């Protein structure tokens, strides 16, 4: 029996492919696009997936395929001939999610090569669809002939049976002749595409391993793999990678955040700072500095069983230890970021890189972090960037979707300080962000009412929060308005990470 798939596969391979298709991610979108052009689009996508996923890849001989799938085989053959395929398969072999993501990219390139770059036009695609229709009709006629033979003899008169059988066989034979002619035409079309389409697909295959590495770097740069144990599921990583690779803005931001984080962590390591601490409770820990005196008996190797138990619990971080808190350094961070039109471009990216670096500091120190983007003529954009997991001894998780929304949102309106200041004031006085730091990032000036200034002063005396203002690349502008409500104002004319070492160390 003639087949649709150009790559040998078993039930398990097809089960894995179907599981990825059901996720409604990049693979299912590739199937939709391929099916709009080719009658067996899903078979093409499955074949490319099998090439990347399976360890042992066997190409089905062309004569075993239906005529309407011959072009699919040519595209798959182009992938198999690529010199960069072994490097890509080293990343995708038996890794269904990564194979699915790479499949979508390759199929998109193959379809583009087929329809745009190498002139397989609507007429040729329509001919392939006609062949598929004829193949379906042929299967239907053969089924009807077999069914007719199985009917009881008295179901038709001998004359009617003979006429019906002859009619069906004539239609079947005509369909076979048309399909045979079409198969030769499809083979000719596939041969004409030989070298051109191979080069187009080969370039994409060679680029994919590097692109996957870039995705990992962008995810790490934005800190999106932070969370429980610092891990992210393969499926989530692949979907996130697709989004990052389509956004130049996110890629640039990822590189900036990566550089800023290095400066911030080094600044915090170097600072000489001892906050007042108080005993909070007894907890489990892997740190020897604060373990209870009763645990010290396990340090003696002569007490074999106790020592082994001590070492086991030390390795698991399960030793009893004093849990100290430092209220002075545990305040939340509220970031107000100017989204006016004048911030567009490098200033916006720089400001958001600062914001996401502060978010990472907050995450590592188990503090909360909220981002506000303000612009006159637009409602305040507010996102909580970190989610608490309910434990005082484990770090917060990054809310990935909220972070990406924060990174991509830019209203480009005017400048109005009052709405973000009012909201930030409410947050640090009346919510779980009480006694937090407000970081206000802008490149402009705006009037602030005396009533709001008075409210800020009263709240500051009662709740002991601080407002730090960053003025971006505006040496020619006055900062008098900001100085009315901010505890400190920093001018930043050089948009480099080193310009904020003191901020990263002190926040």
C-alpha positions as CSV (number, residue, x, y, z in Angstrom):
1,X,0.0,0.0,0.0
2,X,1.3,3.5,-0.9
3,X,2.2,5.7,2.0
4,X,2.0,9.4,3.0
5,X,5.1,9.6,5.3
6,X,8.6,9.8,3.8
7,X,10.3,8.7,7.1
8,X,9.8,5.3,8.7
9,X,8.1,5.6,12.1
10,X,6.6,3.4,14.7
11,X,3.7,3.8,17.1
12,X,5.8,5.4,19.8
13,X,7.2,8.0,17.4
14,X,3.7,8.9,16.2
15,X,2.6,9.1,19.9
16,X,5.4,11.5,20.7
17,X,4.6,13.7,17.7
18,X,0.9,13.7,18.5
19,X,1.6,14.7,22.1
20,X,3.7,17.7,20.9
21,X,0.9,18.6,18.4
22,X,-1.7,18.7,21.1
23,X,0.3,21.3,23.1
24,X,-0.9,23.9,20.5
25,X,2.5,25.4,20.3
26,X,4.9,26.1,17.4
27,X,4.5,22.6,16.0
28,X,0.7,22.9,15.6
29,X,1.1,26.3,14.0
30,X,3.6,24.8,11.5
31,X,1.0,22.1,10.7
32,X,-1.6,24.7,10.0
33,X,0.7,26.7,7.7
34,X,1.8,23.6,5.8
35,X,-1.7,22.3,5.4
36,X,-2.8,25.5,3.8
37,X,-0.3,24.9,1.0
38,X,0.1,21.1,0.7
39,X,-2.6,18.3,0.9
40,X,-0.4,16.3,3.3
41,X,1.1,19.2,5.3
42,X,0.8,17.3,8.6
43,X,2.8,14.4,7.1
44,X,5.5,16.8,6.0
45,X,5.8,18.3,9.5
46,X,5.8,14.8,11.1
47,X,8.6,13.7,8.7
48,X,10.8,16.6,9.7
49,X,10.1,16.0,13.3
50,X,11.0,12.3,13.0
51,X,14.3,13.4,11.3
52,X,15.2,15.5,14.3
53,X,13.8,13.3,17.0
54,X,14.6,9.8,16.0
55,X,18.1,8.3,16.5
56,X,17.7,6.0,13.5
57,X,16.3,7.7,10.5
58,X,15.2,5.7,7.4
59,X,14.0,7.4,4.2
60,X,11.1,5.6,2.5
61,X,11.8,4.8,-1.3
62,X,10.0,7.3,-3.5
63,X,8.0,4.5,-5.3
64,X,6.3,3.6,-2.0
65,X,4.8,7.0,-1.6
66,X,1.6,8.3,-3.0
67,X,2.2,10.8,-5.9
68,X,0.9,13.8,-3.9
69,X,3.5,13.2,-1.2
70,X,6.5,13.1,-3.6
71,X,7.2,16.8,-3.1
72,X,7.1,16.3,0.7
73,X,9.8,13.7,0.3
74,X,12.0,16.1,-1.7
75,X,11.8,18.6,1.1
76,X,12.6,16.0,3.7
77,X,15.5,14.8,1.6
78,X,16.9,18.4,1.5
79,X,16.9,18.4,5.3
80,X,18.7,15.1,5.4
81,X,21.4,16.2,3.0
82,X,22.3,19.3,5.1
83,X,25.9,19.2,6.5
84,X,24.8,20.9,9.7
85,X,22.2,18.3,10.5
86,X,24.4,16.2,12.9
87,X,25.0,19.2,15.1
88,X,21.3,20.0,15.2
89,X,20.3,16.4,15.9
90,X,22.8,16.4,18.8
91,X,20.5,19.0,20.4
92,X,17.1,17.5,19.3
93,X,17.6,13.7,19.4
94,X,15.0,12.2,21.8
95,X,14.2,15.7,23.1
96,X,10.6,16.1,21.8
97,X,10.1,19.7,22.8
98,X,13.3,21.0,21.3
99,X,12.7,18.9,18.2
100,X,9.2,20.3,17.8
101,X,10.5,23.9,18.0
102,X,13.3,23.2,15.5
103,X,10.8,21.5,13.2
104,X,8.6,24.5,13.1
105,X,11.5,26.7,12.0
106,X,12.7,24.3,9.3
107,X,9.2,23.8,7.9
108,X,8.7,27.5,7.7
109,X,11.9,27.9,5.8
110,X,11.1,25.0,3.5
111,X,7.7,26.4,2.7
112,X,9.1,29.8,2.0
113,X,11.7,28.3,-0.3
114,X,9.1,26.3,-2.0
115,X,6.6,29.1,-2.7
116,X,8.6,32.3,-2.9
117,X,12.2,31.7,-3.6
118,X,12.0,28.8,-6.0
119,X,8.8,29.7,-7.9
120,X,6.5,26.8,-7.1
121,X,3.4,28.8,-7.9
122,X,-0.3,28.4,-7.3
123,X,-0.8,26.3,-10.4
124,X,1.7,23.6,-9.3
125,X,0.3,23.6,-5.7
126,X,-3.2,23.2,-7.2
127,X,-2.0,20.2,-9.3
128,X,-0.7,18.6,-6.1
129,X,-4.1,19.1,-4.5
130,X,-5.8,17.6,-7.5
131,X,-3.6,14.5,-7.3
132,X,-4.5,14.1,-3.6
133,X,-8.2,14.3,-4.6
134,X,-7.7,11.7,-7.3
135,X,-5.9,9.4,-4.8
136,X,-8.8,9.8,-2.4
137,X,-11.3,9.0,-5.2
138,X,-9.3,6.0,-6.3
139,X,-9.3,4.6,-2.7
140,X,-13.1,5.2,-2.6
141,X,-13.7,3.4,-6.0
142,X,-11.6,0.4,-5.0
143,X,-13.6,0.2,-1.7
144,X,-16.8,0.3,-3.7
145,X,-15.7,-2.4,-6.0
146,X,-14.8,-4.7,-3.1
147,X,-18.1,-3.9,-1.4
148,X,-20.0,-4.7,-4.5
149,X,-18.3,-8.1,-4.8
150,X,-19.3,-8.9,-1.2
151,X,-23.0,-8.1,-1.7
152,X,-25.4,-11.1,-2.0
153,X,-26.1,-12.2,-5.6
154,X,-29.8,-11.3,-5.3
155,X,-29.0,-7.7,-4.4
156,X,-28.8,-6.8,-8.1
157,X,-29.7,-8.3,-11.3
158,X,-26.8,-9.8,-13.2
159,X,-27.1,-7.1,-15.8
160,X,-27.1,-4.2,-13.3
161,X,-24.2,-5.7,-11.3
162,X,-22.1,-6.1,-14.5
163,X,-22.9,-2.5,-15.6
164,X,-22.1,-1.1,-12.2
165,X,-18.9,-3.1,-11.9
166,X,-17.7,-2.0,-15.3
167,X,-18.5,1.6,-14.6
168,X,-16.6,1.6,-11.3
169,X,-13.6,-0.2,-12.8
170,X,-13.5,2.2,-15.7
171,X,-13.4,5.2,-13.3
172,X,-10.7,3.4,-11.2
173,X,-8.5,2.7,-14.3
174,X,-8.9,6.3,-15.5
175,X,-7.9,7.6,-12.0
176,X,-4.9,5.3,-12.0
177,X,-3.7,6.6,-15.3
178,X,-4.1,10.2,-14.2
179,X,-2.2,9.5,-11.0
180,X,0.6,7.7,-12.8
181,X,1.0,10.7,-15.2
182,X,0.9,13.1,-12.2
183,X,3.5,11.1,-10.3
184,X,6.0,11.5,-13.2
185,X,5.3,15.2,-13.2
186,X,5.9,15.4,-9.5
187,X,9.1,13.5,-9.8
188,X,10.2,16.0,-12.5
189,X,9.3,19.0,-10.2
190,X,11.2,17.5,-7.3
191,X,14.3,17.1,-9.5
192,X,14.1,20.7,-10.7
193,X,14.3,21.8,-7.0
194,X,17.4,19.7,-6.3
195,X,20.2,22.1,-5.5
196,X,18.3,25.4,-4.9
197,X,16.0,24.2,-2.2
198,X,18.8,22.2,-0.5
199,X,20.8,25.4,0.0
200,X,17.9,27.4,1.4
201,X,17.0,24.7,3.9
202,X,20.7,23.9,4.7
203,X,21.3,27.5,5.8
204,X,18.5,27.4,8.3
205,X,19.6,24.0,9.7
206,X,23.1,25.3,10.1
207,X,21.9,28.3,12.0
208,X,19.5,26.5,14.4
209,X,22.1,25.2,16.9
210,X,23.5,28.7,17.3
211,X,20.0,30.1,17.6
212,X,19.2,27.6,20.3
213,X,22.3,28.8,22.2
214,X,21.2,32.4,21.8
215,X,17.8,31.5,23.2
216,X,19.4,30.0,26.3
217,X,21.6,33.2,26.6
218,X,18.6,35.5,26.3
219,X,16.6,33.5,28.8
220,X,19.5,33.6,31.2
221,X,20.1,37.3,30.6
222,X,16.5,38.2,31.5
223,X,16.7,35.8,34.5
224,X,13.6,34.0,33.2
225,X,15.0,30.6,34.2
226,X,15.0,31.7,37.9
227,X,12.5,30.1,40.2
228,X,12.2,26.9,42.0
229,X,15.7,25.3,41.8
230,X,16.4,27.7,39.0
231,X,14.9,25.3,36.4
232,X,12.3,25.8,33.6
233,X,10.5,23.0,31.8
234,X,11.7,22.2,28.3
235,X,8.3,23.0,26.9
236,X,8.2,26.4,28.6
237,X,11.8,27.1,27.5
238,X,11.0,26.3,23.8
239,X,7.8,28.5,23.8
240,X,9.7,31.3,25.4
241,X,12.5,30.9,22.9
242,X,10.1,31.3,20.0
243,X,8.9,34.5,21.5
244,X,12.4,35.9,22.2
245,X,13.7,35.0,18.7
246,X,10.9,37.1,17.2
247,X,11.6,40.2,19.3
248,X,14.7,42.2,18.7
249,X,13.7,44.4,21.6
250,X,13.7,41.5,24.1
251,X,17.0,40.3,22.7
252,X,18.7,43.7,23.2
253,X,17.1,44.0,26.7
254,X,18.4,40.5,27.6
255,X,22.0,41.5,26.7
256,X,21.7,44.7,28.8
257,X,20.2,42.9,31.8
258,X,22.9,40.3,31.8
259,X,25.6,43.0,31.9
260,X,23.8,45.0,34.6
261,X,23.3,42.0,36.8
262,X,27.1,41.3,36.8
263,X,27.8,44.9,38.0
264,X,25.0,44.7,40.6
265,X,26.1,41.4,42.1
266,X,29.7,42.6,42.3
267,X,28.6,45.8,43.9
268,X,26.6,44.0,46.6
269,X,29.4,41.6,47.3
270,X,31.9,44.4,47.9
271,X,29.7,46.5,50.2
272,X,30.6,46.6,53.9
273,X,27.2,46.4,55.5
274,X,25.9,44.8,58.7
275,X,22.2,45.4,59.2
276,X,20.7,44.9,62.7
277,X,19.5,41.3,63.0
278,X,17.1,39.7,65.4
279,X,16.4,36.0,66.2
280,X,13.2,35.1,64.3
281,X,12.8,31.3,64.7
282,X,14.5,27.9,64.5
283,X,14.7,26.6,60.9
284,X,16.5,24.0,58.9
285,X,19.6,25.0,57.0
286,X,22.8,23.9,55.2
287,X,24.8,26.7,56.8
288,X,27.3,25.8,59.6
289,X,27.4,29.4,60.8
290,X,24.1,29.4,62.7
291,X,23.5,25.8,63.6
292,X,22.3,25.0,67.1
293,X,24.9,23.9,69.7
294,X,23.0,20.6,70.0
295,X,24.0,19.8,66.4
296,X,27.7,20.1,67.1
297,X,27.9,16.6,68.6
298,X,27.6,15.2,65.1
299,X,30.9,16.8,64.1
300,X,32.9,14.2,66.0
301,X,33.9,11.4,63.6
302,X,34.3,9.1,66.6
303,X,30.6,8.9,67.0
304,X,30.1,7.1,63.7
305,X,26.3,6.9,63.5
306,X,25.8,10.5,64.7
307,X,28.5,11.8,62.3
308,X,26.9,10.0,59.3
309,X,23.5,11.4,60.2
310,X,25.0,14.9,60.6
311,X,26.7,14.7,57.2
312,X,23.5,13.5,55.6
313,X,21.4,16.3,57.0
314,X,24.2,18.8,56.2
315,X,24.1,17.7,52.5
316,X,20.3,18.0,52.5
317,X,20.3,21.4,54.2
318,X,18.3,19.9,57.1
319,X,20.4,21.0,60.1
320,X,18.6,22.9,62.9
321,X,19.8,26.5,62.8
322,X,18.9,29.9,64.2
323,X,16.9,32.0,61.6
324,X,17.7,35.6,61.8
325,X,15.9,38.4,60.0
326,X,17.1,41.8,59.0
327,X,14.1,44.1,58.8
328,X,16.2,47.1,57.6
329,X,17.2,45.3,54.4
330,X,14.1,43.3,53.6
331,X,11.8,46.0,52.2
332,X,10.0,45.6,48.9
333,X,10.9,47.5,45.7
334,X,8.4,49.5,43.7
335,X,9.8,50.7,40.4
336,X,8.1,53.7,38.6
337,X,9.3,53.9,35.0
338,X,8.6,56.7,32.6
339,X,6.9,55.5,29.4
340,X,6.7,58.9,27.7
341,X,7.7,59.3,24.0
342,X,11.0,60.9,24.8
343,X,12.2,57.7,26.5
344,X,11.8,55.6,23.3
345,X,14.9,53.8,22.1
346,X,18.0,53.3,24.1
347,X,16.7,55.1,27.2
348,X,13.7,52.8,27.5
349,X,15.9,49.7,27.2
350,X,18.4,51.1,29.7
351,X,15.6,52.0,32.2
352,X,14.0,48.5,31.9
353,X,17.4,46.8,32.3
354,X,17.8,48.7,35.5
355,X,14.3,47.7,36.6
356,X,14.9,44.0,35.9
357,X,18.2,44.1,37.6
358,X,16.5,45.5,40.7
359,X,13.9,42.8,40.4
360,X,16.7,40.1,40.4
361,X,18.2,41.7,43.6
362,X,14.8,41.6,45.2
363,X,14.3,37.9,44.1
364,X,17.6,36.8,45.6
365,X,16.9,38.6,48.9
366,X,13.3,37.3,49.1
367,X,11.8,40.7,48.7
368,X,8.8,41.7,46.6
369,X,9.0,43.7,43.4
370,X,6.4,45.6,41.5
371,X,6.8,47.6,38.2
372,X,4.7,50.6,37.2
373,X,5.0,52.2,33.7
374,X,3.4,55.7,33.5
375,X,2.6,58.1,30.7
376,X,-0.1,60.8,30.5
377,X,-3.0,59.8,28.4
378,X,-2.7,56.2,29.3
379,X,-3.7,54.2,32.4
380,X,-1.0,53.1,34.7
381,X,0.6,49.8,33.7
382,X,1.2,47.7,36.8
383,X,2.6,44.3,37.2
384,X,3.9,42.3,40.1
385,X,7.1,40.8,38.8
386,X,7.7,38.2,41.5
387,X,5.4,35.7,43.1
388,X,5.8,34.5,46.6
389,X,5.8,30.7,47.1
390,X,4.7,30.9,50.7
391,X,8.1,30.1,52.3
392,X,10.3,32.6,54.1
393,X,13.4,30.5,53.3
394,X,13.1,30.1,49.6
395,X,13.4,32.6,46.8
396,X,10.5,34.1,44.9
397,X,9.7,33.0,41.4
398,X,9.7,35.3,38.5
399,X,6.3,35.7,36.9
400,X,7.5,35.2,33.3
401,X,4.5,36.4,31.4
402,X,4.2,39.6,33.6
403,X,7.9,40.3,33.1
404,X,7.6,40.0,29.3
405,X,4.6,42.3,29.3
406,X,6.5,44.8,31.4
407,X,9.5,44.6,29.0
408,X,7.4,45.0,25.8
409,X,4.9,47.6,27.0
410,X,5.6,51.2,26.0
411,X,2.8,53.8,25.7
412,X,4.9,56.7,24.3
413,X,2.6,59.4,25.7
414,X,3.4,62.5,27.8
415,X,4.9,62.9,31.3
416,X,2.8,63.1,34.4
417,X,4.4,62.2,37.8
418,X,1.3,62.4,40.0
419,X,-0.5,59.1,39.1
420,X,2.6,56.9,39.6
421,X,3.6,58.7,42.8
422,X,0.1,58.4,44.3
423,X,0.0,54.7,43.4
424,X,3.5,54.0,44.7
425,X,2.6,55.9,47.9
426,X,-0.4,53.7,48.5
427,X,1.7,50.6,47.9
428,X,4.4,51.4,50.4
429,X,2.0,52.6,53.1
430,X,-1.1,50.3,52.9
431,X,-0.2,47.0,51.2
432,X,2.3,44.2,51.3
433,X,4.8,46.7,49.9
434,X,4.9,48.7,53.2
435,X,8.2,50.3,54.0
436,X,9.6,49.5,50.6
437,X,11.9,51.5,48.4
438,X,10.5,53.5,45.5
439,X,12.8,53.8,42.5
440,X,11.6,56.5,40.1
441,X,13.2,56.5,36.6
442,X,12.5,59.3,34.1
443,X,14.1,61.6,31.6
444,X,11.8,64.6,32.1
445,X,10.1,67.0,34.4
446,X,6.5,67.4,35.5
447,X,4.7,69.4,38.1
448,X,3.8,67.8,41.4
449,X,1.1,69.4,43.6
450,X,1.9,70.7,47.0
451,X,-0.8,68.4,48.4
452,X,1.0,65.3,47.1
453,X,4.3,66.5,48.4
454,X,2.8,67.0,51.9
455,X,1.2,63.5,51.7
456,X,4.6,62.0,50.8
457,X,6.4,63.8,53.7
458,X,3.8,62.6,56.2
459,X,3.9,59.1,55.0
460,X,7.7,59.0,54.9
461,X,7.9,60.0,58.6
462,X,5.4,57.3,59.5
463,X,6.4,54.4,57.3
464,X,10.2,55.1,56.8
465,X,10.4,54.4,53.0
466,X,12.8,56.1,50.6
467,X,12.3,57.5,47.1
468,X,15.3,57.2,44.8
469,X,15.1,59.1,41.5
470,X,17.1,58.3,38.4
471,X,17.2,61.1,35.7
472,X,18.3,59.6,32.4
473,X,20.5,61.5,30.0
474,X,19.1,65.0,30.6
475,X,22.1,67.1,31.6
476,X,20.4,70.2,30.3
477,X,17.3,69.8,32.4
478,X,16.6,70.9,35.9
479,X,15.8,68.3,38.6
480,X,14.1,70.7,41.0
481,X,10.8,69.0,40.6
482,X,12.2,65.6,41.4
483,X,14.2,67.0,44.4
484,X,10.9,68.1,46.0
485,X,9.8,64.5,46.7
486,X,12.9,62.2,46.2
487,X,15.4,61.4,49.0
488,X,18.1,61.3,46.4
489,X,18.4,62.2,42.7
490,X,21.0,60.7,40.4
491,X,21.7,62.1,37.0
492,X,22.9,59.4,34.5
493,X,24.4,60.8,31.3
494,X,26.4,57.6,30.5
495,X,23.9,54.8,29.9
496,X,26.3,52.1,31.1
497,X,26.0,49.6,33.9
498,X,28.9,51.1,35.9
499,X,27.0,54.4,36.4
500,X,24.6,52.7,38.9
501,X,27.1,50.8,41.0
502,X,26.1,52.7,44.2
503,X,22.4,52.3,43.5
504,X,22.7,48.5,43.1
505,X,24.8,48.4,46.3
506,X,22.4,50.4,48.4
507,X,18.9,49.6,47.4
